[in-house]
Amino acid sequence: MRMLLLLAALAASPPAWAADAGGKSSIAVVPVRTIPVGAILRPDDVALRTMPDPPAADMLQTVTAAIGQQAQRSLYANRPIRASEVGPVTVVERNSRVTLRFRLGHLKLTTVGRAMEAGGLGQTIRVMNLDSRRAVFGRITMPGVIDVGS
């Protein structure tokens, strides 16, 4: 009998976190299941949930911001996804051989390099020019091709 009364009291009272939030809630994008590192998020992987706490600055708040992105770390079910936890799909892997392109007006130079970081389209990564052994920064323009310099 005591157990029934206790269960009834717990069911009738709001959880402690709801009282602490002061009635404020936010909407966040959460994975519906655990997503492993490197997985590309699909529409059935994520959902919108009302969260009891105010949103963090980099918390994703629309499903479209998450779909098509790649998980940079494991994403756990029902935990809000932060913008730093997802990113563009990796098209250049670390230590892969890439083509380095340099353009200045009508002058075009190409050489071979090695990616020192992984990255997606439009990201700036560090690469090593294999001819000069110098590390330079370049922007990924297509899979295996990095534009360096102007």
C-alpha positions, 0 to 999 in steps of 0.5 A: 500500500505504501508503495502505491502511495509513493508511486502515485505521489511521484507520478503527480509531482513534476520532476526536479529538473522541470522546477529548476528550469523555471518553466523555460524550455527549448527545442533541440535536435537529438539523435533517435539512436546512438550514431557512430563517428563518421556516420552521415546523418539521415532524416530518420536519425534525428528528431526535434525534442523539447529540452528542459534547459535553455539551449547552449549557444552551439546547439542545433535547433533545426533538423535541416542543419543536421541532415547530410552532416557527418558525425565528428564524434559519437552522438548518443540518443536523446542528447542535444547535438552541438554544431561542433559535433557534426561537420561536412562529409570528409572528402580528403582523409588524413595522410592521403595523397592530394593534388595541390593547385596554385593559381595566380592570373593565368599562371597555374601550377600543380604538384603532389601533396599529402593531407596532414588533416582530414576535411570536407568540401570548402574546409581549410586544412594543412597539407605538405608539399612533397616536393619542397617538404613545406607545410601549407594551408589550402582549401578543399575544392573537390575530392583529392584537390586542394587550392593553395595560395591565391 
